[in-house]
Amino acid sequence: MKEVCQQALDKWGLEKQELILIEEMAELTQALIKNRRNDTNAVHANLVEEIADVEIMLMQLKMGRKIERDVQSWKEYKIKALKQKVLG
């Protein structure tokens, strides 16, 4: 998966892929809203598709900006904080 993401970055560039990420995040927002209004199989499938699109584009962003380790560190920190909130 990373190889294909790198090929996409090489072909279209980080700036273009960041714009696509913004578009995909907007589409995910729209899918979430539709899912709350009408929980059909088609709406659910669209939500799943948009999550996948955003995750792929986020991978490209992290790779292109060379921030994968930094993001992972923050995720670990945030998960620990969430765990404390959940468990009290």
PDB file with SEQRES, HELIX, SHEET and CRYST1 records, atoms N, CA, C and O in Angstrom:
SEQRES   1 A   88  MET LYS GLU VAL CYS GLN GLN ALA LEU ASP LYS TRP GLY          
SEQRES   2 A   88  LEU GLU LYS GLN GLU LEU ILE LEU ILE GLU GLU MET ALA          
SEQRES   3 A   88  GLU LEU THR GLN ALA LEU ILE LYS ASN ARG ARG ASN ASP          
SEQRES   4 A   88  THR ASN ALA VAL HIS ALA ASN LEU VAL GLU GLU ILE ALA          
SEQRES   5 A   88  ASP VAL GLU ILE MET LEU MET GLN LEU LYS MET GLY ARG          
SEQRES   6 A   88  LYS ILE GLU ARG ASP VAL GLN SER TRP LYS GLU TYR LYS          
SEQRES   7 A   88  ILE LYS ALA LEU LYS GLN LYS VAL LEU GLY                      
HELIX    1 AA1 LYS A    2  TRP A   12  1                                  11    
HELIX    2 AA2 LEU A   14  ARG A   37  1                                  24    
HELIX    3 AA3 ASN A   41  GLY A   64  1                                  24    
HELIX    4 AA4 GLU A   68  LEU A   87  1                                  20    
CRYST1    1.000    1.000    1.000  90.00  90.00  90.00 P 1           1          
ATOM      1  N   MET A   1       0.822  -1.196   0.000  1.00  0.00           N  
ATOM      2  CA  MET A   1       0.000   0.000   0.000  1.00  0.00           C  
ATOM      3  C   MET A   1       0.869   1.264   0.000  1.00  0.00           C  
ATOM      4  O   MET A   1       0.581   2.223  -0.716  1.00  0.00           O  
ATOM      5  N   LYS A   2       1.933   1.253   0.810  1.00  0.00           N  
ATOM      6  CA  LYS A   2       2.806   2.425   0.859  1.00  0.00           C  
ATOM      7  C   LYS A   2       3.472   2.689  -0.488  1.00  0.00           C  
ATOM      8  O   LYS A   2       3.675   3.839  -0.877  1.00  0.00           O  
ATOM      9  N   GLU A   3       3.808   1.615  -1.190  1.00  0.00           N  
ATOM     10  CA  GLU A   3       4.459   1.771  -2.493  1.00  0.00           C  
ATOM     11  C   GLU A   3       3.541   2.506  -3.469  1.00  0.00           C  
ATOM     12  O   GLU A   3       3.979   3.403  -4.188  1.00  0.00           O  
ATOM     13  N   VAL A   4       2.284   2.124  -3.486  1.00  0.00           N  
ATOM     14  CA  VAL A   4       1.323   2.786  -4.380  1.00  0.00           C  
ATOM     15  C   VAL A   4       1.118   4.239  -3.959  1.00  0.00           C  
ATOM     16  O   VAL A   4       1.009   5.122  -4.809  1.00  0.00           O  
ATOM     17  N   CYS A   5       1.065   4.487  -2.660  1.00  0.00           N  
ATOM     18  CA  CYS A   5       0.922   5.865  -2.190  1.00  0.00           C  
ATOM     19  C   CYS A   5       2.123   6.703  -2.613  1.00  0.00           C  
ATOM     20  O   CYS A   5       1.966   7.852  -3.025  1.00  0.00           O  
ATOM     21  N   GLN A   6       3.315   6.136  -2.512  1.00  0.00           N  
ATOM     22  CA  GLN A   6       4.509   6.864  -2.929  1.00  0.00           C  
ATOM     23  C   GLN A   6       4.480   7.134  -4.432  1.00  0.00           C  
ATOM     24  O   GLN A   6       4.877   8.210  -4.879  1.00  0.00           O  
ATOM     25  N   GLN A   7       4.016   6.172  -5.201  1.00  0.00           N  
ATOM     26  CA  GLN A   7       3.898   6.370  -6.651  1.00  0.00           C  
ATOM     27  C   GLN A   7       2.926   7.499  -6.960  1.00  0.00           C  
ATOM     28  O   GLN A   7       3.166   8.298  -7.866  1.00  0.00           O  
ATOM     29  N   ALA A   8       1.829   7.570  -6.210  1.00  0.00           N  
ATOM     30  CA  ALA A   8       0.862   8.655  -6.410  1.00  0.00           C  
ATOM     31  C   ALA A   8       1.499   9.998  -6.081  1.00  0.00           C  
ATOM     32  O   ALA A   8       1.307  10.971  -6.810  1.00  0.00           O  
ATOM     33  N   LEU A   9       2.253  10.059  -4.993  1.00  0.00           N  
ATOM     34  CA  LEU A   9       2.950  11.303  -4.640  1.00  0.00           C  
ATOM     35  C   LEU A   9       3.955  11.691  -5.720  1.00  0.00           C  
ATOM     36  O   LEU A   9       4.064  12.860  -6.087  1.00  0.00           O  
ATOM     37  N   ASP A  10       4.681  10.708  -6.220  1.00  0.00           N  
ATOM     38  CA  ASP A  10       5.670  10.978  -7.266  1.00  0.00           C  
ATOM     39  C   ASP A  10       4.988  11.484  -8.541  1.00  0.00           C  
ATOM     40  O   ASP A  10       5.508  12.372  -9.218  1.00  0.00           O  
ATOM     41  N   LYS A  11       3.842  10.924  -8.859  1.00  0.00           N  
ATOM     42  CA  LYS A  11       3.152  11.274 -10.101  1.00  0.00           C  
ATOM     43  C   LYS A  11       2.460  12.635 -10.012  1.00  0.00           C  
ATOM     44  O   LYS A  11       2.582  13.452 -10.924  1.00  0.00           O  
ATOM     45  N   TRP A  12       1.726  12.885  -8.902  1.00  0.00           N  
ATOM     46  CA  TRP A  12       0.902  14.093  -8.831  1.00  0.00           C  
ATOM     47  C   TRP A  12       1.441  15.155  -7.885  1.00  0.00           C  
ATOM     48  O   TRP A  12       1.029  16.312  -7.969  1.00  0.00           O  
ATOM     49  N   GLY A  13       2.347  14.794  -6.990  1.00  0.00           N  
ATOM     50  CA  GLY A  13       2.911  15.771  -6.067  1.00  0.00           C  
ATOM     51  C   GLY A  13       2.085  15.932  -4.803  1.00  0.00           C  
ATOM     52  O   GLY A  13       0.880  15.682  -4.780  1.00  0.00           O  
ATOM     53  N   LEU A  14       2.770  16.354  -3.764  1.00  0.00           N  
ATOM     54  CA  LEU A  14       2.133  16.498  -2.448  1.00  0.00           C  
ATOM     55  C   LEU A  14       1.049  17.567  -2.447  1.00  0.00           C  
ATOM     56  O   LEU A  14      -0.018  17.366  -1.867  1.00  0.00           O  
ATOM     57  N   GLU A  15       1.308  18.690  -3.085  1.00  0.00           N  
ATOM     58  CA  GLU A  15       0.328  19.786  -3.076  1.00  0.00           C  
ATOM     59  C   GLU A  15      -1.005  19.335  -3.678  1.00  0.00           C  
ATOM     60  O   GLU A  15      -2.065  19.610  -3.115  1.00  0.00           O  
ATOM     61  N   LYS A  16      -0.956  18.655  -4.804  1.00  0.00           N  
ATOM     62  CA  LYS A  16      -2.174  18.142  -5.454  1.00  0.00           C  
ATOM     63  C   LYS A  16      -2.872  17.119  -4.554  1.00  0.00           C  
ATOM     64  O   LYS A  16      -4.096  17.139  -4.422  1.00  0.00           O  
ATOM     65  N   GLN A  17      -2.097  16.232  -3.941  1.00  0.00           N  
ATOM     66  CA  GLN A  17      -2.682  15.199  -3.097  1.00  0.00           C  
ATOM     67  C   GLN A  17      -3.285  15.793  -1.831  1.00  0.00           C  
ATOM     68  O   GLN A  17      -4.259  15.256  -1.303  1.00  0.00           O  
ATOM     69  N   GLU A  18      -2.719  16.896  -1.336  1.00  0.00           N  
ATOM     70  CA  GLU A  18      -3.334  17.569  -0.184  1.00  0.00           C  
ATOM     71  C   GLU A  18      -4.696  18.137  -0.557  1.00  0.00           C  
ATOM     72  O   GLU A  18      -5.629  18.092   0.245  1.00  0.00           O  
ATOM     73  N   LEU A  19      -4.815  18.671  -1.771  1.00  0.00           N  
ATOM     74  CA  LEU A  19      -6.123  19.166  -2.225  1.00  0.00           C  
ATOM     75  C   LEU A  19      -7.135  18.026  -2.337  1.00  0.00           C  
ATOM     76  O   LEU A  19      -8.304  18.183  -1.985  1.00  0.00           O  
ATOM     77  N   ILE A  20      -6.673  16.886  -2.827  1.00  0.00           N  
ATOM     78  CA  ILE A  20      -7.556  15.721  -2.925  1.00  0.00           C  
ATOM     79  C   ILE A  20      -7.967  15.268  -1.524  1.00  0.00           C  
ATOM     80  O   ILE A  20      -9.117  14.884  -1.316  1.00  0.00           O  
ATOM     81  N   LEU A  21      -7.053  15.308  -0.572  1.00  0.00           N  
ATOM     82  CA  LEU A  21      -7.386  14.960   0.813  1.00  0.00           C  
ATOM     83  C   LEU A  21      -8.493  15.866   1.343  1.00  0.00           C  
ATOM     84  O   LEU A  21      -9.435  15.392   1.978  1.00  0.00           O  
ATOM     85  N   ILE A  22      -8.383  17.145   1.088  1.00  0.00           N  
ATOM     86  CA  ILE A  22      -9.414  18.085   1.543  1.00  0.00           C  
ATOM     87  C   ILE A  22     -10.769  17.718   0.929  1.00  0.00           C  
ATOM     88  O   ILE A  22     -11.788  17.728   1.619  1.00  0.00           O  
ATOM     89  N   GLU A  23     -10.777  17.401  -0.347  1.00  0.00           N  
ATOM     90  CA  GLU A  23     -12.015  16.990  -1.011  1.00  0.00           C  
ATOM     91  C   GLU A  23     -12.572  15.707  -0.385  1.00  0.00           C  
ATOM     92  O   GLU A  23     -13.772  15.596  -0.134  1.00  0.00           O  
ATOM     93  N   GLU A  24     -11.693  14.754  -0.142  1.00  0.00           N  
ATOM     94  CA  GLU A  24     -12.128  13.480   0.433  1.00  0.00           C  
ATOM     95  C   GLU A  24     -12.677  13.667   1.853  1.00  0.00           C  
ATOM     96  O   GLU A  24     -13.638  13.003   2.240  1.00  0.00           O  
ATOM     97  N   MET A  25     -12.067  14.570   2.625  1.00  0.00           N  
ATOM     98  CA  MET A  25     -12.570  14.829   3.978  1.00  0.00           C  
ATOM     99  C   MET A  25     -13.962  15.462   3.913  1.00  0.00           C  
ATOM    100  O   MET A  25     -14.820  15.163   4.743  1.00  0.00           O  
ATOM    101  N   ALA A  26     -14.181  16.326   2.936  1.00  0.00           N  
ATOM    102  CA  ALA A  26     -15.509  16.923   2.761  1.00  0.00           C  
ATOM    103  C   ALA A  26     -16.530  15.854   2.375  1.00  0.00           C  
ATOM    104  O   ALA A  26     -17.668  15.876   2.844  1.00  0.00           O  
ATOM    105  N   GLU A  27     -16.121  14.925   1.523  1.00  0.00           N  
ATOM    106  CA  GLU A  27     -17.018  13.834   1.134  1.00  0.00           C  
ATOM    107  C   GLU A  27     -17.324  12.933   2.327  1.00  0.00           C  
ATOM    108  O   GLU A  27     -18.444  12.439   2.459  1.00  0.00           O  
ATOM    109  N   LEU A  28     -16.336  12.716   3.198  1.00  0.00           N  
ATOM    110  CA  LEU A  28     -16.575  11.925   4.405  1.00  0.00           C  
ATOM    111  C   LEU A  28     -17.547  12.647   5.325  1.00  0.00           C  
ATOM    112  O   LEU A  28     -18.434  12.022   5.906  1.00  0.00           O  
ATOM    113  N   THR A  29     -17.388  13.943   5.460  1.00  0.00           N  
ATOM    114  CA  THR A  29     -18.326  14.726   6.271  1.00  0.00           C  
ATOM    115  C   THR A  29     -19.740  14.572   5.739  1.00  0.00           C  
ATOM    116  O   THR A  29     -20.675  14.350   6.509  1.00  0.00           O  
ATOM    117  N   GLN A  30     -19.899  14.687   4.440  1.00  0.00           N  
ATOM    118  CA  GLN A  30     -21.214  14.533   3.817  1.00  0.00           C  
ATOM    119  C   GLN A  30     -21.771  13.128   4.049  1.00  0.00           C  
ATOM    120  O   GLN A  30     -22.959  12.979   4.335  1.00  0.00           O  
ATOM    121  N   ALA A  31     -20.940  12.110   3.931  1.00  0.00           N  
ATOM    122  CA  ALA A  31     -21.387  10.730   4.147  1.00  0.00           C  
ATOM    123  C   ALA A  31     -21.818  10.516   5.594  1.00  0.00           C  
ATOM    124  O   ALA A  31     -22.785   9.800   5.852  1.00  0.00           O  
ATOM    125  N   LEU A  32     -21.112  11.127   6.532  1.00  0.00           N  
ATOM    126  CA  LEU A  32     -21.495  11.009   7.945  1.00  0.00           C  
ATOM    127  C   LEU A  32     -22.855  11.645   8.204  1.00  0.00           C  
ATOM    128  O   LEU A  32     -23.675  11.103   8.944  1.00  0.00           O  
ATOM    129  N   ILE A  33     -23.082  12.788   7.592  1.00  0.00           N  
ATOM    130  CA  ILE A  33     -24.372  13.467   7.751  1.00  0.00           C  
ATOM    131  C   ILE A  33     -25.488  12.629   7.150  1.00  0.00           C  
ATOM    132  O   ILE A  33     -26.536  12.448   7.770  1.00  0.00           O  
ATOM    133  N   LYS A  34     -25.268  12.119   5.949  1.00  0.00           N  
ATOM    134  CA  LYS A  34     -26.279  11.275   5.313  1.00  0.00           C  
ATOM    135  C   LYS A  34     -26.546  10.018   6.130  1.00  0.00           C  
ATOM    136  O   LYS A  34     -27.688   9.572   6.233  1.00  0.00           O  
ATOM    137  N   ASN A  35     -25.492   9.446   6.713  1.00  0.00           N  
ATOM    138  CA  ASN A  35     -25.640   8.239   7.522  1.00  0.00           C  
ATOM    139  C   ASN A  35     -26.515   8.500   8.747  1.00  0.00           C  
ATOM    140  O   ASN A  35     -27.283   7.628   9.153  1.00  0.00           O  
ATOM    141  N   ARG A  36     -26.408   9.667   9.330  1.00  0.00           N  
ATOM    142  CA  ARG A  36     -27.228  10.002  10.500  1.00  0.00           C  
ATOM    143  C   ARG A  36     -28.684  10.215  10.120  1.00  0.00           C  
ATOM    144  O   ARG A  36     -29.581   9.949  10.920  1.00  0.00           O  
ATOM    145  N   ARG A  37     -28.925  10.694   8.902  1.00  0.00           N  
ATOM    146  CA  ARG A  37     -30.295  10.948   8.458  1.00  0.00           C  
ATOM    147  C   ARG A  37     -30.982   9.698   7.947  1.00  0.00           C  
ATOM    148  O   ARG A  37     -32.188   9.533   8.130  1.00  0.00           O  
ATOM    149  N   ASN A  38     -30.225   8.812   7.304  1.00  0.00           N  
ATOM    150  CA  ASN A  38     -30.846   7.690   6.606  1.00  0.00           C  
ATOM    151  C   ASN A  38     -29.872   6.517   6.618  1.00  0.00           C  
ATOM    152  O   ASN A  38     -28.962   6.466   5.789  1.00  0.00           O  
ATOM    153  N   ASP A  39     -30.043   5.590   7.527  1.00  0.00           N  
ATOM    154  CA  ASP A  39     -29.093   4.492   7.701  1.00  0.00           C  
ATOM    155  C   ASP A  39     -29.453   3.316   6.799  1.00  0.00           C  
ATOM    156  O   ASP A  39     -29.923   2.282   7.275  1.00  0.00           O  
ATOM    157  N   THR A  40     -29.233   3.478   5.495  1.00  0.00           N  
ATOM    158  CA  THR A  40     -29.483   2.397   4.543  1.00  0.00           C  
ATOM    159  C   THR A  40     -28.171   1.730   4.192  1.00  0.00           C  
ATOM    160  O   THR A  40     -27.100   2.244   4.515  1.00  0.00           O  
ATOM    161  N   ASN A  41     -28.249   0.597   3.538  1.00  0.00           N  
ATOM    162  CA  ASN A  41     -27.030  -0.109   3.121  1.00  0.00           C  
ATOM    163  C   ASN A  41     -26.197   0.736   2.166  1.00  0.00           C  
ATOM    164  O   ASN A  41     -24.968   0.735   2.250  1.00  0.00           O  
ATOM    165  N   ALA A  42     -26.852   1.456   1.261  1.00  0.00           N  
ATOM    166  CA  ALA A  42     -26.130   2.291   0.291  1.00  0.00           C  
ATOM    167  C   ALA A  42     -25.396   3.415   1.004  1.00  0.00           C  
ATOM    168  O   ALA A  42     -24.249   3.720   0.676  1.00  0.00           O  
ATOM    169  N   VAL A  43     -26.050   4.027   1.973  1.00  0.00           N  
ATOM    170  CA  VAL A  43     -25.417   5.115   2.723  1.00  0.00           C  
ATOM    171  C   VAL A  43     -24.253   4.562   3.540  1.00  0.00           C  
ATOM    172  O   VAL A  43     -23.191   5.181   3.617  1.00  0.00           O  
ATOM    173  N   HIS A  44     -24.457   3.397   4.148  1.00  0.00           N  
ATOM    174  CA  HIS A  44     -23.388   2.751   4.920  1.00  0.00           C  
ATOM    175  C   HIS A  44     -22.191   2.442   4.018  1.00  0.00           C  
ATOM    176  O   HIS A  44     -21.047   2.693   4.399  1.00  0.00           O  
ATOM    177  N   ALA A  45     -22.443   1.909   2.848  1.00  0.00           N  
ATOM    178  CA  ALA A  45     -21.373   1.577   1.907  1.00  0.00           C  
ATOM    179  C   ALA A  45     -20.601   2.833   1.504  1.00  0.00           C  
ATOM    180  O   ALA A  45     -19.376   2.797   1.383  1.00  0.00           O  
ATOM    181  N   ASN A  46     -21.310   3.938   1.296  1.00  0.00           N  
ATOM    182  CA  ASN A  46     -20.657   5.194   0.943  1.00  0.00           C  
ATOM    183  C   ASN A  46     -19.788   5.688   2.090  1.00  0.00           C  
ATOM    184  O   ASN A  46     -18.687   6.189   1.864  1.00  0.00           O  
ATOM    185  N   LEU A  47     -20.268   5.553   3.303  1.00  0.00           N  
ATOM    186  CA  LEU A  47     -19.492   5.959   4.474  1.00  0.00           C  
ATOM    187  C   LEU A  47     -18.191   5.159   4.556  1.00  0.00           C  
ATOM    188  O   LEU A  47     -17.122   5.726   4.785  1.00  0.00           O  
ATOM    189  N   VAL A  48     -18.286   3.859   4.369  1.00  0.00           N  
ATOM    190  CA  VAL A  48     -17.113   2.994   4.406  1.00  0.00           C  
ATOM    191  C   VAL A  48     -16.123   3.387   3.309  1.00  0.00           C  
ATOM    192  O   VAL A  48     -14.917   3.456   3.549  1.00  0.00           O  
ATOM    193  N   GLU A  49     -16.635   3.642   2.109  1.00  0.00           N  
ATOM    194  CA  GLU A  49     -15.777   4.045   0.996  1.00  0.00           C  
ATOM    195  C   GLU A  49     -15.049   5.353   1.295  1.00  0.00           C  
ATOM    196  O   GLU A  49     -13.852   5.475   1.034  1.00  0.00           O  
ATOM    197  N   GLU A  50     -15.766   6.319   1.836  1.00  0.00           N  
ATOM    198  CA  GLU A  50     -15.151   7.628   2.110  1.00  0.00           C  
ATOM    199  C   GLU A  50     -14.117   7.537   3.225  1.00  0.00           C  
ATOM    200  O   GLU A  50     -13.103   8.233   3.178  1.00  0.00           O  
ATOM    201  N   ILE A  51     -14.355   6.694   4.224  1.00  0.00           N  
ATOM    202  CA  ILE A  51     -13.349   6.490   5.270  1.00  0.00           C  
ATOM    203  C   ILE A  51     -12.075   5.929   4.644  1.00  0.00           C  
ATOM    204  O   ILE A  51     -10.973   6.379   4.958  1.00  0.00           O  
ATOM    205  N   ALA A  52     -12.229   4.947   3.761  1.00  0.00           N  
ATOM    206  CA  ALA A  52     -11.066   4.361   3.085  1.00  0.00           C  
ATOM    207  C   ALA A  52     -10.319   5.419   2.277  1.00  0.00           C  
ATOM    208  O   ALA A  52      -9.090   5.479   2.318  1.00  0.00           O  
ATOM    209  N   ASP A  53     -11.056   6.252   1.545  1.00  0.00           N  
ATOM    210  CA  ASP A  53     -10.418   7.302   0.748  1.00  0.00           C  
ATOM    211  C   ASP A  53      -9.609   8.252   1.626  1.00  0.00           C  
ATOM    212  O   ASP A  53      -8.474   8.594   1.293  1.00  0.00           O  
ATOM    213  N   VAL A  54     -10.189   8.677   2.742  1.00  0.00           N  
ATOM    214  CA  VAL A  54      -9.500   9.608   3.637  1.00  0.00           C  
ATOM    215  C   VAL A  54      -8.259   8.953   4.243  1.00  0.00           C  
ATOM    216  O   VAL A  54      -7.207   9.586   4.341  1.00  0.00           O  
ATOM    217  N   GLU A  55      -8.380   7.696   4.647  1.00  0.00           N  
ATOM    218  CA  GLU A  55      -7.228   7.016   5.229  1.00  0.00           C  
ATOM    219  C   GLU A  55      -6.081   6.890   4.224  1.00  0.00           C  
ATOM    220  O   GLU A  55      -4.917   7.053   4.590  1.00  0.00           O  
ATOM    221  N   ILE A  56      -6.397   6.605   2.980  1.00  0.00           N  
ATOM    222  CA  ILE A  56      -5.364   6.509   1.943  1.00  0.00           C  
ATOM    223  C   ILE A  56      -4.700   7.864   1.715  1.00  0.00           C  
ATOM    224  O   ILE A  56      -3.478   7.949   1.594  1.00  0.00           O  
ATOM    225  N   MET A  57      -5.498   8.908   1.658  1.00  0.00           N  
ATOM    226  CA  MET A  57      -4.936  10.231   1.429  1.00  0.00           C  
ATOM    227  C   MET A  57      -4.135  10.704   2.643  1.00  0.00           C  
ATOM    228  O   MET A  57      -3.121  11.384   2.482  1.00  0.00           O  
ATOM    229  N   LEU A  58      -4.575  10.353   3.854  1.00  0.00           N  
ATOM    230  CA  LEU A  58      -3.806  10.699   5.048  1.00  0.00           C  
ATOM    231  C   LEU A  58      -2.448  10.001   5.039  1.00  0.00           C  
ATOM    232  O   LEU A  58      -1.446  10.577   5.463  1.00  0.00           O  
ATOM    233  N   MET A  59      -2.419   8.770   4.560  1.00  0.00           N  
ATOM    234  CA  MET A  59      -1.152   8.053   4.450  1.00  0.00           C  
ATOM    235  C   MET A  59      -0.208   8.812   3.517  1.00  0.00           C  
ATOM    236  O   MET A  59       0.980   8.956   3.806  1.00  0.00           O  
ATOM    237  N   GLN A  60      -0.742   9.290   2.409  1.00  0.00           N  
ATOM    238  CA  GLN A  60       0.088  10.043   1.472  1.00  0.00           C  
ATOM    239  C   GLN A  60       0.584  11.341   2.102  1.00  0.00           C  
ATOM    240  O   GLN A  60       1.736  11.726   1.901  1.00  0.00           O  
ATOM    241  N   LEU A  61      -0.270  12.012   2.856  1.00  0.00           N  
ATOM    242  CA  LEU A  61       0.125  13.250   3.519  1.00  0.00           C  
ATOM    243  C   LEU A  61       1.259  12.992   4.507  1.00  0.00           C  
ATOM    244  O   LEU A  61       2.247  13.726   4.527  1.00  0.00           O  
ATOM    245  N   LYS A  62       1.118  11.952   5.324  1.00  0.00           N  
ATOM    246  CA  LYS A  62       2.162  11.631   6.299  1.00  0.00           C  
ATOM    247  C   LYS A  62       3.466  11.272   5.607  1.00  0.00           C  
ATOM    248  O   LYS A  62       4.541  11.681   6.046  1.00  0.00           O  
ATOM    249  N   MET A  63       3.374  10.514   4.534  1.00  0.00           N  
ATOM    250  CA  MET A  63       4.577  10.134   3.788  1.00  0.00           C  
ATOM    251  C   MET A  63       5.210  11.351   3.119  1.00  0.00           C  
ATOM    252  O   MET A  63       6.420  11.560   3.200  1.00  0.00           O  
ATOM    253  N   GLY A  64       4.381  12.144   2.464  1.00  0.00           N  
ATOM    254  CA  GLY A  64       4.891  13.300   1.728  1.00  0.00           C  
ATOM    255  C   GLY A  64       5.532  14.342   2.618  1.00  0.00           C  
ATOM    256  O   GLY A  64       6.499  14.993   2.224  1.00  0.00           O  
ATOM    257  N   ARG A  65       5.003  14.502   3.804  1.00  0.00           N  
ATOM    258  CA  ARG A  65       5.559  15.475   4.753  1.00  0.00           C  
ATOM    259  C   ARG A  65       6.577  14.845   5.703  1.00  0.00           C  
ATOM    260  O   ARG A  65       7.165  15.520   6.548  1.00  0.00           O  
ATOM    261  N   LYS A  66       6.770  13.526   5.541  1.00  0.00           N  
ATOM    262  CA  LYS A  66       7.726  12.782   6.364  1.00  0.00           C  
ATOM    263  C   LYS A  66       7.439  12.961   7.858  1.00  0.00           C  
ATOM    264  O   LYS A  66       8.321  13.294   8.649  1.00  0.00           O  
ATOM    265  N   ILE A  67       6.168  12.726   8.211  1.00  0.00           N  
ATOM    266  CA  ILE A  67       5.746  12.915   9.601  1.00  0.00           C  
ATOM    267  C   ILE A  67       5.082  11.658  10.178  1.00  0.00           C  
ATOM    268  O   ILE A  67       4.354  11.734  11.168  1.00  0.00           O  
ATOM    269  N   GLU A  68       5.335  10.523   9.563  1.00  0.00           N  
ATOM    270  CA  GLU A  68       4.696   9.288  10.024  1.00  0.00           C  
ATOM    271  C   GLU A  68       5.027   8.990  11.489  1.00  0.00           C  
ATOM    272  O   GLU A  68       4.129   8.661  12.265  1.00  0.00           O  
ATOM    273  N   ARG A  69       6.285   9.098  11.873  1.00  0.00           N  
ATOM    274  CA  ARG A  69       6.679   8.826  13.261  1.00  0.00           C  
ATOM    275  C   ARG A  69       6.071   9.832  14.224  1.00  0.00           C  
ATOM    276  O   ARG A  69       5.611   9.464  15.305  1.00  0.00           O  
ATOM    277  N   ASP A  70       6.068  11.097  13.835  1.00  0.00           N  
ATOM    278  CA  ASP A  70       5.493  12.130  14.703  1.00  0.00           C  
ATOM    279  C   ASP A  70       4.004  11.880  14.934  1.00  0.00           C  
ATOM    280  O   ASP A  70       3.510  11.997  16.056  1.00  0.00           O  
ATOM    281  N   VAL A  71       3.301  11.537  13.861  1.00  0.00           N  
ATOM    282  CA  VAL A  71       1.868  11.263  13.980  1.00  0.00           C  
ATOM    283  C   VAL A  71       1.644  10.050  14.870  1.00  0.00           C  
ATOM    284  O   VAL A  71       0.747  10.052  15.712  1.00  0.00           O  
ATOM    285  N   GLN A  72       2.459   9.010  14.686  1.00  0.00           N  
ATOM    286  CA  GLN A  72       2.319   7.808  15.506  1.00  0.00           C  
ATOM    287  C   GLN A  72       2.542   8.131  16.984  1.00  0.00           C  
ATOM    288  O   GLN A  72       1.819   7.632  17.847  1.00  0.00           O  
ATOM    289  N   SER A  73       3.532   8.957  17.273  1.00  0.00           N  
ATOM    290  CA  SER A  73       3.786   9.353  18.663  1.00  0.00           C  
ATOM    291  C   SER A  73       2.599  10.098  19.250  1.00  0.00           C  
ATOM    292  O   SER A  73       2.200   9.843  20.386  1.00  0.00           O  
ATOM    293  N   TRP A  74       2.039  11.009  18.485  1.00  0.00           N  
ATOM    294  CA  TRP A  74       0.878  11.757  18.961  1.00  0.00           C  
ATOM    295  C   TRP A  74      -0.332  10.843  19.139  1.00  0.00           C  
ATOM    296  O   TRP A  74      -1.099  11.004  20.088  1.00  0.00           O  
ATOM    297  N   LYS A  75      -0.501   9.890  18.232  1.00  0.00           N  
ATOM    298  CA  LYS A  75      -1.609   8.943  18.376  1.00  0.00           C  
ATOM    299  C   LYS A  75      -1.475   8.158  19.679  1.00  0.00           C  
ATOM    300  O   LYS A  75      -2.454   7.976  20.401  1.00  0.00           O  
ATOM    301  N   GLU A  76      -0.277   7.701  19.973  1.00  0.00           N  
ATOM    302  CA  GLU A  76      -0.054   6.961  21.212  1.00  0.00           C  
ATOM    303  C   GLU A  76      -0.352   7.833  22.424  1.00  0.00           C  
ATOM    304  O   GLU A  76      -0.991   7.375  23.372  1.00  0.00           O  
ATOM    305  N   TYR A  77       0.101   9.081  22.405  1.00  0.00           N  
ATOM    306  CA  TYR A  77      -0.161  10.015  23.497  1.00  0.00           C  
ATOM    307  C   TYR A  77      -1.669  10.243  23.658  1.00  0.00           C  
ATOM    308  O   TYR A  77      -2.200  10.206  24.768  1.00  0.00           O  
ATOM    309  N   LYS A  78      -2.339  10.477  22.539  1.00  0.00           N  
ATOM    310  CA  LYS A  78      -3.774  10.754  22.571  1.00  0.00           C  
ATOM    311  C   LYS A  78      -4.569   9.531  23.055  1.00  0.00           C  
ATOM    312  O   LYS A  78      -5.551   9.683  23.781  1.00  0.00           O  
ATOM    313  N   ILE A  79      -4.152   8.328  22.658  1.00  0.00           N  
ATOM    314  CA  ILE A  79      -4.831   7.116  23.101  1.00  0.00           C  
ATOM    315  C   ILE A  79      -4.669   6.935  24.604  1.00  0.00           C  
ATOM    316  O   ILE A  79      -5.617   6.543  25.283  1.00  0.00           O  
ATOM    317  N   LYS A  80      -3.476   7.216  25.133  1.00  0.00           N  
ATOM    318  CA  LYS A  80      -3.273   7.143  26.573  1.00  0.00           C  
ATOM    319  C   LYS A  80      -4.179   8.125  27.301  1.00  0.00           C  
ATOM    320  O   LYS A  80      -4.772   7.789  28.326  1.00  0.00           O  
ATOM    321  N   ALA A  81      -4.285   9.327  26.775  1.00  0.00           N  
ATOM    322  CA  ALA A  81      -5.157  10.330  27.386  1.00  0.00           C  
ATOM    323  C   ALA A  81      -6.616   9.893  27.318  1.00  0.00           C  
ATOM    324  O   ALA A  81      -7.361  10.070  28.281  1.00  0.00           O  
ATOM    325  N   LEU A  82      -7.025   9.328  26.197  1.00  0.00           N  
ATOM    326  CA  LEU A  82      -8.396   8.838  26.057  1.00  0.00           C  
ATOM    327  C   LEU A  82      -8.657   7.701  27.040  1.00  0.00           C  
ATOM    328  O   LEU A  82      -9.720   7.633  27.658  1.00  0.00           O  
ATOM    329  N   LYS A  83      -7.689   6.819  27.177  1.00  0.00           N  
ATOM    330  CA  LYS A  83      -7.837   5.698  28.111  1.00  0.00           C  
ATOM    331  C   LYS A  83      -8.058   6.207  29.524  1.00  0.00           C  
ATOM    332  O   LYS A  83      -8.896   5.673  30.252  1.00  0.00           O  
ATOM    333  N   GLN A  84      -7.318   7.230  29.919  1.00  0.00           N  
ATOM    334  CA  GLN A  84      -7.495   7.798  31.252  1.00  0.00           C  
ATOM    335  C   GLN A  84      -8.885   8.399  31.420  1.00  0.00           C  
ATOM    336  O   GLN A  84      -9.496   8.263  32.480  1.00  0.00           O  
ATOM    337  N   LYS A  85      -9.387   9.061  30.381  1.00  0.00           N  
ATOM    338  CA  LYS A  85     -10.724   9.640  30.449  1.00  0.00           C  
ATOM    339  C   LYS A  85     -11.793   8.561  30.542  1.00  0.00           C  
ATOM    340  O   LYS A  85     -12.759   8.692  31.293  1.00  0.00           O  
ATOM    341  N   VAL A  86     -11.612   7.501  29.776  1.00  0.00           N  
ATOM    342  CA  VAL A  86     -12.596   6.421  29.724  1.00  0.00           C  
ATOM    343  C   VAL A  86     -12.621   5.649  31.052  1.00  0.00           C  
ATOM    344  O   VAL A  86     -13.683   5.332  31.588  1.00  0.00           O  
ATOM    345  N   LEU A  87     -11.439   5.363  31.554  1.00  0.00           N  
ATOM    346  CA  LEU A  87     -11.351   4.559  32.768  1.00  0.00           C  
ATOM    347  C   LEU A  87     -11.464   5.374  34.052  1.00  0.00           C  
ATOM    348  O   LEU A  87     -11.677   4.825  35.133  1.00  0.00           O  
ATOM    349  N   GLY A  88     -11.320   6.671  33.920  1.00  0.00           N  
ATOM    350  CA  GLY A  88     -11.497   7.546  35.074  1.00  0.00           C  
ATOM    351  C   GLY A  88     -10.311   7.754  35.924  1.00  0.00           C  
ATOM    352  O   GLY A  88     -10.382   8.479  36.916  1.00  0.00           O  
TER     353      GLY A  88                                                      
END                                                                             
